[in-house]
């Protein structure tokens, strides 16, 4: 079986994962597994399920080393699992790690580990730049983070259905659905108005 694995760090409203899905299918993935989780998160539920599912001879295709892991240790664990389970890891248009015979070429293994080091380095550099930018903004007196929500900025749809919620004719989930808002937004707006 040829599995595709795609991952984005945030969520579907902030990042479009469909490009990864399309490209994984173009590279031969029969079943594509997608998830929204940070690259160096200790647990990536969908990836862990996939690694438990694969059997000898199966193939996992991903678009970049950093999609599998942004931690060198996590990547090394995946490489060891590939050897143990005798699977093939394909980094599209880059490197194929074929362990279907139970062995891995030493040069290929080293190259993949080096790629993992660069993925981890890239993440560290991004975090450092973000932290530096935030400190610079604070030093200039700028507010960091999202602005507080004012009553005036709450959408009309919320106020339209608020009486139904207050009369207990609908619950929060229904409130969110009929007003076209997310449940966290409904909670936030209720908090702002003091409900």
N, C-alpha and C positions, 0 to 999 in steps of 0.2 A: 504494500500500500504506500502511496506517495502522499504525505501530509504536508500542508503548507502552514507555516506559523508566522503571523503578523502581530505586531504590538505597537501601540502608541502610549505615550506617557500620561496623557491627561484623560479626556473623554471625548465622546462623539460630537459634542457641541463645539469643542475647541480644536480638534484634529480630525481630519478625514482619513479614515483607515481603508476606504474603498480602493484607493490606488494600490495598496499592498495586496489586497484580496485579488484584484484583477491581475496584477503582475505575477502573483504566486500561481494562479491558474494558468497563465501563459507559460510558466516554467514547468508545467506538468502536474501540479498539485491536484489530487483527486478530491481531497477533503481539506478545507482551509479552516484553521483554528485562529481566532482573533481575540485579542484582549487589550484592555486599557490598564496598564500598570507601569510604574516607573521602572526603568532599566535595571537599577541596582536594588530593587525591592527584594527582601529576603525570600518572599514567596510570590510566585506568579502562578496562580491557581490553574489557569488553562494550560500553561506550559508544563506544569507538574503532571496534570492529567494526561497530556500528550506523551510525556516521557514514560509514564506508567503503562500507557496503552501500546506503544510501539513494540513490535516483535522482530526477531531476527530477519534481516532482508528488507525491512521497511526503510523508508526514506523520509527525512524531514528537510523541507526546503524553506529557506528564509532569504530575505533580500539583503541583509547586512548582518555582520557579526553582532553589532550593537542591538539588533532586534532580539537576539537570544539572551544576551547579558551585557551589562556595562560594568560588570565586576569580573576581574580576572579569575578569582577563585570560583565563582559560579560557572564561568565558561569552562574552566578546567574540569569541574565536576561533570558538566555535560559531555565533554570529550571522553572522560573515563566511562561514563554511562554508554556512550556510542560504541566504545570498544567492547564493553562487557555484554551489551545487548546485540552486538553485531549488526548495527544499522549504518545507514549512510546519511551524512549531514551535507547538505548542498547550500553553499552561500552563493546565490544566483550571480552569474557573470563574474565569479571571483574564484572560489576554491571549493573542491569537492573532497570530503573526507570519507573515504570508503572503508568501513570497518566490517563489511559483511563476511569477511573471512576471519574475523577476530583480531586482526592486526591493523595497525595504523603506521603508515610511513612516517619515520622520525622527522623528516623535513616538513611534511605537511602539518604534523602536530605542532611543531615549533612555530611555523608560520601562523597557524590559527591562534596559538597562545599570544604571539606578538600582536596580532590584530586585536585580541582582547585587551592587551595592555593599552593600545591606542584608543580603544573605545572607552576604557575607564579614564584615561587621561583627558579625553575630550569632555567627558561629563564633569570632571574636576575643574577644567578650565571654564566651562559654561557657568558652573556654580560660583566660581571665584569672580567672574565678570558681573554676574547678577548681584552678588553681595557688594562688590565695589560700587556698582551703579546705585544701589539703594543707599549706601553710606554717603555717596556724593550728593544724592538728592536730599537726604536728611540734613547734611551740612549746609545746603542751600535753603533750608527751611521748608522744603516741600513735604507734603503729607504722603506717607507710604501706605499702600493698600487701597482697597475700594472705599469710595466715599460713603458716608452714612446715608441710609435711605431716609428721605424726608416724606412726610405724608403726601405732599404735593406731587411727588414723583411716582407714587403708586399708581399702576394702570387702572383705568376706568373699569375694566372687566372685573377687577377685584371688588371694587365698591358695588358693582351691579349685583353680584351674587352673595355679597357679605350678609344681607338680611336673611337669606335662606340658611346660611351656616349658623348665624346667631339664633335663629328660631329652631335649630337642630333638625332641619328638614333635609339637610345634606351633611355628609361627613367631609373631612379635609381632602380625602382622595377625590370625591365627587366635585368638591369645590375647585380643586386644581384642574380636573378634566374639563368641566364646563366653562371655566374662565380662560382656558388655554395657557395656564401657568404651571410651573413645576410645583411639586409638593413643598420642596424647601423654600421656594419663593412665597407660597401661601403662608408658611410658618413665619417667615421673616416679616411679611407685611402685617400679620396678626400681632406680632411682637411690637412693631412700630406703632400700631394704633392702640396698643395696650390691652389686647385680648388675651 
